[in-house]
């Protein structure tokens, strides 16, 4: 698998490693960004997460403990076997110290298992399943940007409160979809709502007609789209063709980000309620990062891109604080250190590896409300991190002692 390597001009020009880099294995810190760059989640994370990772390295100064930092990337094609092969190659022959992003839950679970076997750190920003910090947690695994529970609390909770008390799910047929449907169902039912049924669809399907007809005939007030990326966008477009929203049913895009709203357009997306861990126009700090990101990518970042920047930066801070890039020492620092940047204010990492931070309930603006390009959301509410995420002691992670 071909990989793309990054190094600043200063790093490329370096001819010798300083003596005080002896705390760093192989005299270099190498980070791998592994995600979908050509499929259904290419805009969701894709090469843009790679750019965010490079920005973090540049902002940190291009080196840590006197050793250069390098970022490489590859496309896992949403295939766990492909991802596993890349991860093993990176760890065994390319001296990669940490793998991050990992869009697609099945991929993230596979790579986290390999990382635990190899005693390497992985930080997931692109996948959602709570299994990563639940039964399949790892002492070296961290979950950074969001998860299915936080999405369920945000979007699911908002719609139940607005009267959406009967649900039918269109669910992507893999670990992420199952987890998102399960978490949202539990939350809907805990608030007095009812789940009338569900149907599973293949990843990257282009024809949602039979699935949407089943959802329409269920009579549910809310059709929960337990999918992401182009799957969600295509489902929304085809739902409009069937007149589902015009007929009185609501669509709940349970994982929908700024990138997908941009691709779909405000005309089609207006009125959708969604949950993200970051919005570029929320405050001065989020805007400052977003504008720098836009200068190099010609797009505004979503929570995956911003979360990847935050994860890389915190990883480098942890190495610096530990005085070494040794996995155990760095993992301990990642658990101990608070996370304070434009992405996470007073974030904290639980014993199960879950980074706990506030989430934001957002509503897509109408075309008339939008005042400039990428001005897409109204911020409806802030969901405190301790409400958005499962208490680590109740996560099912065997590493957590109650």
RODO-2510 file (C-alpha; in nm, 4 decimals, decimal comma):
residues 402
     n   res          X          Y          Z
     1     x     0,0000     0,0000     0,0000
     2     x     0,1518     0,3262    -0,1079
     3     x     0,1875     0,5801     0,1685
     4     x     0,2355     0,9546     0,1585
     5     x     0,5029     1,1006     0,3837
     6     x     0,5258     1,4479     0,5321
     7     x     0,8147     1,6414     0,6716
     8     x     0,8775     2,0124     0,6965
     9     x     1,1586     2,1714     0,5000
    10     x     1,3566     2,1976     0,8209
    11     x     1,3201     1,8267     0,8859
    12     x     1,4208     1,7324     0,5337
    13     x     1,7285     1,9490     0,5669
    14     x     1,8355     1,7924     0,8944
    15     x     2,1527     1,5886     0,8579
    16     x     2,1965     1,4692     1,2131
    17     x     1,9795     1,3796     1,5100
    18     x     2,0622     1,5800     1,8240
    19     x     2,2147     1,3859     2,1114
    20     x     1,9178     1,4503     2,3387
    21     x     1,6913     1,2558     2,0995
    22     x     1,8106     0,9332     2,2638
    23     x     1,4777     0,9149     2,4534
    24     x     1,3042     0,8554     2,1185
    25     x     1,3053     0,5101     1,9604
    26     x     1,4531     0,4961     1,6078
    27     x     1,5467     0,8650     1,6462
    28     x     1,2124     0,9682     1,4951
    29     x     0,8472     0,9875     1,5986
    30     x     0,6269     0,8546     1,3208
    31     x     0,2471     0,8896     1,3170
    32     x     0,0211     0,7084     1,0714
    33     x    -0,3139     0,8530     0,9599
    34     x    -0,5155     0,5548     0,8359
    35     x    -0,8621     0,6193     0,6936
    36     x    -1,0975     0,6107     0,3951
    37     x    -0,9670     0,8374     0,1196
    38     x    -1,1594     0,7093    -0,1820
    39     x    -1,4938     0,5753    -0,0615
    40     x    -1,8094     0,6701     0,1203
    41     x    -1,6214     0,8510     0,4020
    42     x    -1,3618     1,0324     0,1896
    43     x    -1,5012     1,3791     0,2706
    44     x    -1,5879     1,2842     0,6280
    45     x    -1,2184     1,2410     0,7125
    46     x    -1,0026     1,1507     0,4157
    47     x    -0,6942     1,3421     0,3087
    48     x    -0,8240     1,6376     0,5080
    49     x    -0,7456     1,4544     0,8330
    50     x    -0,3927     1,4053     0,7016
    51     x    -0,3688     1,7823     0,6500
    52     x    -0,4963     1,8438     1,0036
    53     x    -0,2322     1,6062     1,1429
    54     x     0,0414     1,7876     0,9525
    55     x    -0,0832     2,1192     1,0886
    56     x    -0,0543     1,9859     1,4440
    57     x     0,3041     1,8734     1,3857
    58     x     0,3953     2,2090     1,2331
    59     x     0,2337     2,4004     1,5195
    60     x     0,4233     2,1863     1,7713
    61     x     0,7488     2,2822     1,6021
    62     x     0,8177     1,9799     1,3812
    63     x     1,0080     1,7853     1,6475
    64     x     0,9708     1,6454     1,9982
    65     x     1,2517     1,5731     2,2441
    66     x     1,4878     1,6870     1,9701
    67     x     1,3713     1,4180     1,7267
    68     x     1,1843     1,4906     1,4010
    69     x     0,8145     1,4062     1,3703
    70     x     0,6863     1,2480     1,0502
    71     x     0,3269     1,1822     0,9425
    72     x     0,2379     0,9177     0,6842
    73     x    -0,1014     0,8166     0,5509
    74     x    -0,2815     0,5398     0,3641
    75     x    -0,6302     0,4513     0,2407
    76     x    -0,7835     0,1470     0,4134
    77     x    -1,0763     0,1370     0,1655
    78     x    -1,3167     0,0636     0,4543
    79     x    -1,1834    -0,2938     0,4644
    80     x    -1,0655    -0,4305     0,8007
    81     x    -0,8308    -0,6802     0,6346
    82     x    -0,6657    -0,4071     0,4272
    83     x    -0,6349    -0,1867     0,7350
    84     x    -0,4885    -0,4719     0,9393
    85     x    -0,2240    -0,5416     0,6745
    86     x    -0,1251    -0,1747     0,6604
    87     x    -0,1102    -0,1497     1,0390
    88     x     0,1144    -0,4551     1,0698
    89     x     0,3433    -0,3260     0,7944
    90     x     0,3637     0,0145     0,9577
    91     x     0,4433    -0,1277     1,3000
    92     x     0,6731    -0,4102     1,1906
    93     x     0,8762    -0,2542     0,9086
    94     x     0,8154     0,1217     0,8967
    95     x     0,8703     0,2027     1,2661
    96     x     0,5331     0,3768     1,3053
    97     x     0,4772     0,4695     1,6698
    98     x     0,1056     0,5486     1,6649
    99     x    -0,1904     0,5091     1,4282
   100     x    -0,4746     0,7604     1,4319
   101     x    -0,8070     0,8620     1,2714
   102     x    -0,9325     0,5140     1,1699
   103     x    -1,2635     0,5986     1,0072
   104     x    -1,5063     0,3019     1,0064
   105     x    -1,5710     0,1153     1,3305
   106     x    -1,4850    -0,2315     1,2009
   107     x    -1,1478    -0,0987     1,0880
   108     x    -1,0873     0,0847     1,4159
   109     x    -1,1619    -0,2279     1,6205
   110     x    -0,9269    -0,4370     1,4060
   111     x    -0,6412    -0,1878     1,4242
   112     x    -0,6908    -0,1291     1,7961
   113     x    -0,6537    -0,5036     1,8498
   114     x    -0,3283    -0,5073     1,6527
   115     x    -0,2031    -0,1981     1,8355
   116     x    -0,2645    -0,3673     2,1695
   117     x    -0,0818    -0,6793     2,0483
   118     x     0,2144    -0,4678     1,9317
   119     x     0,1966    -0,2417     2,2395
   120     x     0,1450     0,0704     2,0282
   121     x    -0,0834     0,3666     2,0840
   122     x    -0,3880     0,4235     1,8630
   123     x    -0,6119     0,7289     1,8858
   124     x    -0,9468     0,6994     1,7063
   125     x    -1,1159     1,0156     1,5790
   126     x    -1,3089     0,8867     1,2776
   127     x    -1,4973     0,5821     1,4112
   128     x    -1,7901     0,5863     1,6502
   129     x    -1,8578     0,2544     1,8210
   130     x    -1,8466     0,2575     2,2019
   131     x    -1,6917    -0,0907     2,1866
   132     x    -1,3567     0,0855     2,1454
   133     x    -1,3774     0,1983     2,5076
   134     x    -1,6144    -0,0779     2,6164
   135     x    -1,5570    -0,4518     2,6046
   136     x    -1,2788    -0,4153     2,3442
   137     x    -1,0913    -0,1349     2,5196
   138     x    -0,7124    -0,1300     2,5220
   139     x    -0,4545     0,0113     2,7663
   140     x    -0,3019     0,1860     2,4642
   141     x    -0,6268     0,2790     2,2857
   142     x    -0,7940     0,6209     2,2978
   143     x    -1,1227     0,7483     2,1511
   144     x    -1,1107     1,1212     2,0870
   145     x    -1,3749     1,3055     1,8821
   146     x    -1,7211     1,1516     1,9440
   147     x    -1,8970     0,8171     1,9779
   148     x    -2,2378     0,6621     1,9227
   149     x    -2,3517     0,7383     2,2776
   150     x    -2,2813     1,1113     2,2448
   151     x    -2,4692     1,1202     1,9128
   152     x    -2,7654     0,9398     2,0661
   153     x    -2,7786     1,1772     2,3632
   154     x    -2,7559     1,4810     2,1358
   155     x    -2,9694     1,4180     1,8295
   156     x    -3,1907     1,1439     1,9749
   157     x    -3,2630     1,3404     2,2898
   158     x    -3,3451     1,6587     2,1035
   159     x    -3,5974     1,4945     1,8736
   160     x    -3,7763     1,3024     2,1516
   161     x    -3,8130     1,6288     2,3424
   162     x    -3,9647     1,7830     2,0283
   163     x    -4,2312     1,5119     2,0082
   164     x    -4,0488     1,2558     1,7965
   165     x    -4,1438     0,9641     2,0192
   166     x    -4,1750     0,6841     1,7600
   167     x    -3,8699     0,5767     1,5585
   168     x    -3,7705     0,3507     1,2708
   169     x    -3,4018     0,2998     1,1841
   170     x    -3,2145     0,2702     0,8545
   171     x    -2,8918     0,1134     0,9757
   172     x    -2,5548     0,0575     0,8087
   173     x    -2,4832    -0,3148     0,8246
   174     x    -2,1636    -0,3175     1,0330
   175     x    -2,0417    -0,2449     1,3877
   176     x    -2,0881     0,1325     1,3737
   177     x    -2,4489     0,1109     1,2530
   178     x    -2,5451    -0,1508     1,5100
   179     x    -2,3901     0,0514     1,7923
   180     x    -2,5542     0,3764     1,6832
   181     x    -2,8974     0,2138     1,6497
   182     x    -2,8625     0,0396     1,9865
   183     x    -2,7463     0,3502     2,1725
   184     x    -3,0135     0,5740     2,0188
   185     x    -3,2882     0,3152     2,0774
   186     x    -3,1964     0,2885     2,4436
   187     x    -3,2000     0,6653     2,4809
   188     x    -3,5328     0,7066     2,2963
   189     x    -3,6961     0,4357     2,5089
   190     x    -3,5528     0,5774     2,8320
   191     x    -3,7336     0,9028     2,7511
   192     x    -4,0661     0,7297     2,6925
   193     x    -4,0342     0,6825     2,3158
   194     x    -4,0883     0,3656     2,1120
   195     x    -3,8842     0,1979     1,8385
   196     x    -4,1170     0,0509     1,5760
   197     x    -3,8543    -0,1340     1,3767
   198     x    -3,5372    -0,1165     1,1714
   199     x    -3,3818    -0,2313     0,8454
   200     x    -3,0154    -0,2795     0,7625
   201     x    -2,8512    -0,1683     0,4391
   202     x    -2,5090    -0,2513     0,2895
   203     x    -2,2284     0,0004     0,3289
   204     x    -2,2006     0,2255     0,0210
   205     x    -2,5346     0,1250    -0,1290
   206     x    -2,6710     0,3623    -0,3927
   207     x    -3,0352     0,2505    -0,3826
   208     x    -3,2277     0,3189    -0,0618
   209     x    -3,5736     0,2841    -0,2172
   210     x    -3,6798    -0,0451    -0,0537
   211     x    -3,5404     0,0600     0,2854
   212     x    -3,7114     0,3996     0,2731
   213     x    -4,0436     0,2438     0,1746
   214     x    -4,0297     0,0205     0,4819
   215     x    -3,9507     0,3227     0,6998
   216     x    -4,2313     0,5223     0,5409
   217     x    -4,4879     0,2460     0,5865
   218     x    -4,3914     0,2064     0,9545
   219     x    -4,5625     0,5345     1,0334
   220     x    -4,2807     0,6324     1,2683
   221     x    -4,2545     1,0031     1,3406
   222     x    -3,8753     0,9886     1,3092
   223     x    -3,6636     0,7887     1,0663
   224     x    -3,3213     0,7498     1,2254
   225     x    -3,0363     0,7263     0,9765
   226     x    -2,7820     0,5123     1,1605
   227     x    -2,5213     0,5564     0,8897
   228     x    -2,2763     0,8238     0,7792
   229     x    -2,1011     0,9958     0,4898
   230     x    -2,2428     0,9446     0,1423
   231     x    -2,4826     0,6813     0,2747
   232     x    -2,6605     0,9451     0,4814
   233     x    -2,6518     1,2017     0,2011
   234     x    -2,7950     0,9567    -0,0510
   235     x    -3,0664     0,8455     0,1921
   236     x    -3,1716     1,2080     0,2493
   237     x    -3,1801     1,2834    -0,1238
   238     x    -3,3897     0,9753    -0,2002
   239     x    -3,6197     1,0404     0,0965
   240     x    -3,7016     1,3762    -0,0622
   241     x    -3,7931     1,1990    -0,3859
   242     x    -4,0354     0,9763    -0,1921
   243     x    -4,1914     1,2792    -0,0217
   244     x    -4,1146     1,1407     0,3229
   245     x    -4,0525     1,4733     0,4961
   246     x    -4,3338     1,6390     0,3023
   247     x    -4,5568     1,3602     0,4329
   248     x    -4,4865     1,4550     0,7932
   249     x    -4,2074     1,2206     0,8963
   250     x    -3,8760     1,3613     1,0215
   251     x    -3,5276     1,2455     0,9311
   252     x    -3,2669     1,2169     1,2059
   253     x    -2,9146     1,2236     1,0631
   254     x    -2,7449     1,0538     1,3561
   255     x    -2,3920     1,1046     1,2227
   256     x    -2,3802     1,4011     0,9896
   257     x    -2,1060     1,6633     0,9840
   258     x    -2,0245     1,9936     0,8201
   259     x    -1,8593     1,8106     0,5296
   260     x    -2,1774     1,6197     0,4418
   261     x    -2,3982     1,9284     0,4791
   262     x    -2,1685     2,1082     0,2355
   263     x    -2,1917     1,8220    -0,0109
   264     x    -2,5692     1,7961     0,0190
   265     x    -2,6382     2,1693     0,0130
   266     x    -2,8528     2,3813     0,2436
   267     x    -3,1618     2,3461     0,0278
   268     x    -3,1750     1,9708     0,0934
   269     x    -3,0214     1,9698     0,4426
   270     x    -3,2029     2,2657     0,6033
   271     x    -3,3774     2,1896     0,9301
   272     x    -3,1783     1,8729     1,0061
   273     x    -3,0722     1,8337     1,3670
   274     x    -2,7298     1,6815     1,4302
   275     x    -2,4536     1,6567     1,6874
   276     x    -2,0856     1,7399     1,6438
   277     x    -1,7928     1,7825     1,8770
   278     x    -1,6725     2,0974     1,6986
   279     x    -1,8152     2,3807     1,4892
   280     x    -1,5759     2,6171     1,3179
   281     x    -1,7795     2,9351     1,3849
   282     x    -1,8415     2,8777     1,7569
   283     x    -1,5739     3,1058     1,9030
   284     x    -1,2520     3,2913     1,8196
   285     x    -1,0277     2,9881     1,8810
   286     x    -1,2317     2,7544     1,6609
   287     x    -1,2431     3,0188     1,3866
   288     x    -0,8662     3,0756     1,3983
   289     x    -0,7913     2,7070     1,3357
   290     x    -1,0643     2,6786     1,0728
   291     x    -0,9354     2,9692     0,8672
   292     x    -0,5825     2,8315     0,8653
   293     x    -0,7223     2,4906     0,7668
   294     x    -0,9256     2,6552     0,4892
   295     x    -0,6161     2,8289     0,3500
   296     x    -0,4522     2,4927     0,2787
   297     x    -0,7572     2,2789     0,1933
   298     x    -1,0218     2,5195     0,0554
   299     x    -1,2765     2,3793     0,2993
   300     x    -1,3777     2,4259     0,6610
   301     x    -1,3026     2,1422     0,9055
   302     x    -1,5538     1,9156     1,0757
   303     x    -1,5086     1,7409     1,4114
   304     x    -1,3022     1,4591     1,2554
   305     x    -1,0448     1,6992     1,1123
   306     x    -1,0345     1,9176     1,4238
   307     x    -1,0259     1,6091     1,6461
   308     x    -0,7336     1,4627     1,4522
   309     x    -0,5377     1,7856     1,5019
   310     x    -0,6150     1,7729     1,8748
   311     x    -0,5181     1,4052     1,9050
   312     x    -0,1832     1,4501     1,7293
   313     x    -0,1021     1,7596     1,9344
   314     x    -0,1895     1,5893     2,2641
   315     x     0,0156     1,2831     2,1678
   316     x     0,3214     1,5011     2,1085
   317     x     0,2610     1,6861     2,4367
   318     x     0,2422     1,3507     2,6148
   319     x     0,5760     1,2403     2,4670
   320     x     0,7319     1,5666     2,5764
   321     x     0,5856     1,5359     2,9249
   322     x     0,6948     1,1707     2,9560
   323     x     1,0454     1,2453     2,8298
   324     x     1,0243     0,9430     2,6012
   325     x     0,8084     0,7972     2,3240
   326     x     0,7866     0,4607     2,5042
   327     x     0,4277     0,3419     2,4763
   328     x     0,3534     0,2743     2,8430
   329     x     0,4887     0,6089     2,9604
   330     x     0,3076     0,8044     2,6897
   331     x    -0,0204     0,6200     2,7528
   332     x     0,0030     0,7106     3,1210
   333     x     0,0504     1,0780     3,0343
   334     x    -0,2413     1,0713     2,7897
   335     x    -0,4598     0,9440     3,0723
   336     x    -0,3287     1,1981     3,3223
   337     x    -0,3057     1,5194     3,1203
   338     x    -0,6064     1,7509     3,0724
   339     x    -0,6913     1,8407     2,7130
   340     x    -0,7127     2,2128     2,6517
   341     x    -0,7184     2,3380     2,2954
   342     x    -0,9716     2,4866     2,0527
   343     x    -1,1306     2,1415     2,0150
   344     x    -1,1620     2,0436     2,3799
   345     x    -1,1910     2,2827     2,6707
   346     x    -1,1032     2,1068     2,9966
   347     x    -1,1248     1,7682     2,8319
   348     x    -1,0275     1,4619     3,0340
   349     x    -0,9389     1,1043     2,9437
   350     x    -1,1223     0,8321     3,1328
   351     x    -0,9673     0,5092     3,2544
   352     x    -1,1211     0,3366     2,9509
   353     x    -0,9465     0,5708     2,7035
   354     x    -1,2532     0,7821     2,6260
   355     x    -1,1725     1,1548     2,5970
   356     x    -1,4634     1,3332     2,7608
   357     x    -1,5544     1,6787     2,6330
   358     x    -1,8599     1,8867     2,5508
   359     x    -2,0661     1,8142     2,2390
   360     x    -2,2873     2,0538     2,0453
   361     x    -2,6442     2,0134     1,9250
   362     x    -2,6726     2,1865     1,5886
   363     x    -2,9479     2,2712     1,3429
   364     x    -2,8816     2,3237     0,9725
   365     x    -2,9737     2,6734     0,8599
   366     x    -3,2003     2,7535     0,5684
   367     x    -3,0382     2,9140     0,2633
   368     x    -3,1882     3,2482     0,3657
   369     x    -3,0340     3,2293     0,7137
   370     x    -2,6807     3,1585     0,5905
   371     x    -2,4783     3,4792     0,5697
   372     x    -2,1577     3,3487     0,4133
   373     x    -2,0090     3,0288     0,2665
   374     x    -1,9851     2,7521     0,5273
   375     x    -2,2228     2,9393     0,7614
   376     x    -2,4380     2,6313     0,8013
   377     x    -2,5353     2,5780     1,1658
   378     x    -2,7272     2,7286     1,4518
   379     x    -2,5875     2,6046     1,7836
   380     x    -2,8956     2,4912     1,9770
   381     x    -2,7311     2,3592     2,2918
   382     x    -2,4069     2,2512     2,4560
   383     x    -2,4137     1,8958     2,5937
   384     x    -2,1742     1,8634     2,8898
   385     x    -1,9189     1,5888     2,8427
   386     x    -2,0277     1,3947     3,1499
   387     x    -2,3782     1,3726     3,0001
   388     x    -2,2649     1,3020     2,6452
   389     x    -2,0414     1,0055     2,7292
   390     x    -2,0808     0,6829     2,9235
   391     x    -1,9269     0,6879     3,2690
   392     x    -1,6034     0,4855     3,2290
   393     x    -1,7018     0,2753     3,5330
   394     x    -2,0182     0,1698     3,3442
   395     x    -1,8566     0,1261     3,0015
   396     x    -1,7888    -0,2456     3,0262
   397     x    -1,4148    -0,1897     2,9790
   398     x    -1,2337    -0,4651     3,1728
   399     x    -0,9463    -0,2263     3,2488
   400     x    -1,1682    -0,0060     3,4642
   401     x    -1,1910    -0,0898     3,8329
   402     x    -1,5048     0,0419     3,9945
***
